[in-house]
Amino acid sequence: MRTVVLTVHILLAIFLIGPLASATNQGPRALRDGDAGALRLLARIVTVNGWGSIAVGVVGFGLVQQRWGNEFTDSWLIVSILLFLVATLLVVALLAPALRGAAARAGGGESTASLAGRAAAMAGAASLCYVVIAILMVWQPGN
């Protein structure tokens, strides 16, 4: 059963967080270009995959069982959960609304280039969280 749950967890991470990380990192360029269509598309991808990525965490919780060698008191797991929450908040609560607002501004002919730096910082921080989570999931220090 562990193999099935782990496989689903990994597949969800690949197909939800992978495109999410890609889309977040494309946002700054679309902001610099002021491309309203690209910004709308990226905002939609970031929103849908950002909320969908919660499924990765939910399935991951199914892997935390003492019989499989993991407990919620494992420090690497606590750090991973906190980083996942930070990444999800950055993406869903900050970046997606910023991209939606920028799409509206760009559609009205306003410049969105000034938002590129902030979007790049949010995207980079979220991506860094995902990378550290992946490292912790494989390494599992202390186990």
C-alpha contacts under 8 A as a table, 3 or more apart, distances in Angstrom:
res1	aa1	res2	aa2	distance
1	M	4	V	5.23
1	M	5	V	6.38
2	R	5	V	5.20
2	R	6	L	5.95
2	R	63	L	6.86
2	R	68	W	7.56
3	T	6	L	5.10
3	T	7	T	5.95
4	V	7	T	5.11
4	V	8	V	6.24
5	V	8	V	5.18
5	V	9	H	6.11
5	V	59	V	6.92
5	V	60	G	7.92
5	V	62	G	7.09
5	V	63	L	6.77
6	L	9	H	4.96
6	L	10	I	6.14
6	L	60	G	7.59
6	L	63	L	6.90
7	T	10	I	5.19
7	T	11	L	6.08
8	V	11	L	5.11
8	V	12	L	6.02
8	V	59	V	7.43
9	H	12	L	5.28
9	H	13	A	6.21
9	H	56	V	5.66
9	H	59	V	5.66
9	H	60	G	5.97
10	I	13	A	5.02
10	I	14	I	6.18
10	I	56	V	7.90
11	L	14	I	5.08
11	L	15	F	6.09
12	L	15	F	5.25
12	L	16	L	5.59
12	L	17	I	7.47
12	L	53	S	7.54
12	L	55	A	7.32
12	L	56	V	5.64
13	A	16	L	5.41
13	A	17	I	5.07
13	A	18	G	6.68
13	A	53	S	7.23
13	A	56	V	5.83
14	I	17	I	5.86
14	I	18	G	5.04
14	I	19	P	7.85
15	F	18	G	5.73
15	F	19	P	6.53
16	L	19	P	5.92
16	L	20	L	6.23
16	L	49	N	5.49
16	L	50	G	7.85
16	L	52	G	6.60
16	L	53	S	5.65
17	I	20	L	4.80
17	I	21	A	5.97
17	I	49	N	6.85
17	I	50	G	7.64
17	I	53	S	6.04
18	G	21	A	5.34
18	G	22	S	6.35
19	P	22	S	4.94
19	P	23	A	5.98
19	P	45	I	7.97
19	P	49	N	7.50
20	L	23	A	5.16
20	L	24	T	6.09
20	L	45	I	6.88
20	L	46	V	5.70
20	L	49	N	5.66
20	L	50	G	6.63
21	A	24	T	5.25
21	A	25	N	6.27
21	A	123	A	7.44
21	A	126	A	7.72
21	A	127	S	5.98
22	S	25	N	5.31
22	S	26	Q	6.41
23	A	26	Q	5.09
23	A	27	G	6.47
23	A	42	L	5.88
23	A	45	I	6.81
23	A	46	V	6.41
24	T	27	G	5.34
24	T	28	P	7.98
24	T	42	L	7.43
24	T	46	V	6.58
24	T	91	V	7.79
24	T	95	L	7.82
24	T	123	A	5.18
25	N	28	P	6.67
25	N	120	A	6.77
25	N	123	A	5.62
25	N	124	G	7.16
26	Q	29	R	5.67
26	Q	30	A	6.52
26	Q	42	L	7.74
27	G	30	A	5.16
27	G	31	L	6.11
27	G	39	L	6.95
27	G	42	L	6.67
27	G	99	L	7.37
27	G	116	A	7.48
27	G	119	A	6.77
27	G	120	A	7.38
28	P	31	L	4.96
28	P	32	R	6.19
28	P	115	L	7.62
28	P	116	A	4.39
28	P	117	G	6.89
28	P	119	A	5.75
28	P	120	A	5.49
29	R	32	R	5.05
29	R	33	D	6.13
29	R	116	A	7.08
30	A	33	D	5.01
30	A	34	G	5.87
30	A	35	D	5.59
30	A	36	A	7.97
30	A	38	A	6.25
30	A	39	L	6.07
31	L	34	G	4.98
31	L	35	D	6.86
31	L	39	L	7.15
31	L	102	A	7.29
31	L	112	T	5.18
31	L	113	A	5.18
31	L	114	S	7.91
31	L	115	L	6.62
31	L	116	A	5.39
32	R	112	T	6.32
32	R	113	A	4.09
32	R	114	S	7.55
32	R	115	L	7.95
32	R	116	A	5.99
33	D	112	T	7.83
33	D	113	A	6.99
34	G	39	L	7.95
34	G	106	A	5.54
34	G	111	S	6.12
34	G	112	T	5.52
34	G	113	A	6.67
35	D	38	A	5.41
35	D	39	L	6.14
35	D	103	A	7.60
35	D	106	A	6.57
36	A	39	L	5.02
36	A	40	R	6.13
36	A	102	A	7.63
36	A	103	A	4.69
36	A	104	A	7.12
36	A	105	R	7.89
36	A	106	A	5.00
36	A	107	G	5.27
37	G	40	R	5.19
37	G	41	L	6.27
37	G	103	A	7.22
38	A	41	L	5.10
38	A	42	L	6.01
39	L	42	L	5.07
39	L	43	A	5.91
39	L	99	L	6.01
39	L	100	R	7.03
39	L	102	A	7.05
39	L	103	A	5.07
40	R	43	A	5.10
40	R	44	R	6.21
40	R	99	L	7.20
40	R	100	R	6.24
40	R	103	A	5.49
41	L	44	R	5.15
41	L	45	I	6.23
42	L	45	I	5.04
42	L	46	V	5.93
42	L	99	L	7.31
43	A	46	V	5.16
43	A	47	T	6.00
43	A	96	A	5.26
43	A	97	P	7.47
43	A	99	L	5.20
43	A	100	R	5.53
44	R	47	T	5.13
44	R	48	V	6.03
44	R	96	A	7.72
45	I	48	V	5.31
45	I	49	N	5.80
45	I	50	G	7.87
46	V	49	N	5.39
46	V	50	G	5.44
46	V	91	V	6.90
46	V	92	V	7.35
46	V	95	L	7.90
46	V	96	A	5.85
47	T	50	G	5.07
47	T	51	W	6.18
47	T	91	V	7.63
47	T	92	V	6.04
47	T	96	A	5.65
48	V	51	W	5.46
48	V	52	G	5.91
49	N	52	G	4.66
49	N	53	S	5.72
50	G	53	S	5.25
50	G	54	I	7.30
50	G	88	T	6.36
50	G	91	V	6.17
50	G	92	V	5.68
51	W	54	I	5.75
51	W	88	T	7.81
51	W	92	V	6.89
52	G	55	A	5.76
52	G	56	V	7.79
53	S	56	V	5.28
53	S	57	G	7.10
53	S	88	T	7.84
54	I	57	G	5.19
54	I	58	V	6.28
54	I	88	T	7.87
55	A	58	V	4.93
55	A	59	V	6.07
56	V	59	V	5.39
56	V	60	G	6.00
57	G	60	G	4.80
57	G	61	F	6.22
57	G	81	I	7.95
57	G	84	F	7.81
58	V	61	F	5.23
58	V	62	G	6.92
59	V	62	G	5.16
59	V	63	L	7.09
60	G	63	L	5.27
60	G	64	V	7.07
61	F	64	V	5.34
62	G	65	Q	7.30
63	L	68	W	7.40
63	L	70	N	7.57
64	V	68	W	7.24
64	V	69	G	7.83
64	V	70	N	5.07
64	V	71	E	5.57
64	V	72	F	6.76
65	Q	68	W	5.37
65	Q	69	G	6.57
65	Q	70	N	5.32
65	Q	71	E	5.86
66	Q	69	G	4.96
66	Q	70	N	5.11
66	Q	71	E	5.56
67	R	70	N	7.48
69	G	143	N	7.75
70	N	74	D	6.91
71	E	74	D	5.62
71	E	77	L	7.96
72	F	77	L	6.60
72	F	78	I	6.80
73	T	77	L	7.49
73	T	78	I	7.01
74	D	77	L	5.32
74	D	78	I	6.39
74	D	142	G	7.89
75	S	78	I	5.08
75	S	79	V	6.19
76	W	79	V	5.20
76	W	80	S	6.10
76	W	136	L	6.13
76	W	137	M	7.87
76	W	140	Q	6.11
76	W	141	P	6.39
76	W	142	G	7.91
77	L	80	S	4.95
77	L	81	I	6.13
77	L	136	L	7.68
77	L	137	M	7.83
77	L	140	Q	7.89
78	I	81	I	5.18
78	I	82	L	6.23
79	V	82	L	5.13
79	V	83	L	6.10
80	S	83	L	5.12
80	S	84	F	6.05
80	S	132	V	7.72
80	S	133	I	5.15
80	S	136	L	6.89
80	S	137	M	7.80
81	I	84	F	5.04
81	I	85	L	6.22
82	L	85	L	5.10
82	L	86	V	6.24
83	L	86	V	4.99
83	L	87	A	6.09
83	L	129	C	5.48
83	L	130	Y	7.54
83	L	133	I	6.95
84	F	87	A	5.10
84	F	88	T	6.02
84	F	129	C	6.78
84	F	130	Y	7.07
84	F	133	I	7.36
85	L	88	T	5.11
85	L	89	L	6.07
86	V	89	L	5.19
86	V	90	L	6.10
86	V	126	A	7.41
86	V	129	C	7.62
87	A	90	L	5.10
87	A	91	V	6.16
87	A	125	A	7.33
87	A	126	A	4.47
87	A	127	S	7.57
87	A	129	C	6.03
87	A	130	Y	7.25
88	T	91	V	5.19
88	T	92	V	5.82
88	T	93	A	7.75
88	T	126	A	7.60
89	L	92	V	5.31
89	L	93	A	5.11
89	L	94	L	6.90
90	L	93	A	5.79
90	L	94	L	5.18
90	L	95	L	6.13
90	L	122	M	6.24
90	L	123	A	7.88
90	L	126	A	6.48
91	V	94	L	5.82
91	V	95	L	4.87
91	V	96	A	5.98
91	V	122	M	7.45
91	V	123	A	7.45
91	V	126	A	7.01
92	V	95	L	6.27
92	V	96	A	5.48
92	V	97	P	7.46
93	A	96	A	6.65
93	A	97	P	6.70
94	L	97	P	5.79
94	L	98	A	6.19
94	L	122	M	7.89
95	L	98	A	5.04
95	L	99	L	6.14
95	L	119	A	6.47
95	L	122	M	6.69
95	L	123	A	7.57
96	A	99	L	5.16
96	A	100	R	6.23
97	P	100	R	5.02
97	P	101	G	6.08
98	A	101	G	5.14
98	A	102	A	6.03
98	A	119	A	7.81
99	L	102	A	4.97
99	L	103	A	6.04
100	R	103	A	5.10
100	R	104	A	6.45
101	G	104	A	5.18
101	G	105	R	6.28
102	A	105	R	4.89
102	A	106	A	5.94
102	A	112	T	5.99
102	A	115	L	7.98
103	A	106	A	5.08
103	A	107	G	5.99
104	A	107	G	5.05
104	A	108	G	6.35
105	R	108	G	5.11
105	R	109	G	6.48
105	R	110	E	5.19
105	R	111	S	7.11
105	R	112	T	7.00
106	A	109	G	5.03
106	A	110	E	5.08
106	A	111	S	6.14
106	A	112	T	6.36
107	G	110	E	7.39
111	S	114	S	7.46
112	T	115	L	5.71
112	T	116	A	7.26
113	A	116	A	5.42
114	S	117	G	6.93
115	L	118	R	5.55
115	L	119	A	6.21
116	A	119	A	5.11
116	A	120	A	5.98
117	G	120	A	5.05
117	G	121	A	6.24
118	R	121	A	5.12
118	R	122	M	6.33
119	A	122	M	5.14
119	A	123	A	6.02
120	A	123	A	5.08
120	A	124	G	5.85
121	A	124	G	5.11
121	A	125	A	6.02
122	M	125	A	5.18
122	M	126	A	6.15
123	A	126	A	5.19
123	A	127	S	6.07
124	G	127	S	5.08
124	G	128	L	6.02
125	A	128	L	5.06
125	A	129	C	6.23
126	A	129	C	5.07
126	A	130	Y	6.38
127	S	130	Y	5.07
127	S	131	V	6.23
128	L	131	V	5.05
128	L	132	V	6.18
129	C	132	V	5.24
129	C	133	I	6.10
130	Y	133	I	5.02
130	Y	134	A	6.19
131	V	134	A	5.14
131	V	135	I	6.30
132	V	135	I	5.06
132	V	136	L	6.15
133	I	136	L	5.09
133	I	137	M	6.06
134	A	137	M	5.09
134	A	138	V	6.33
135	I	138	V	5.35
135	I	139	W	5.89
136	L	139	W	5.08
136	L	140	Q	5.22
136	L	141	P	7.13
137	M	140	Q	5.57
140	Q	143	N	5.84
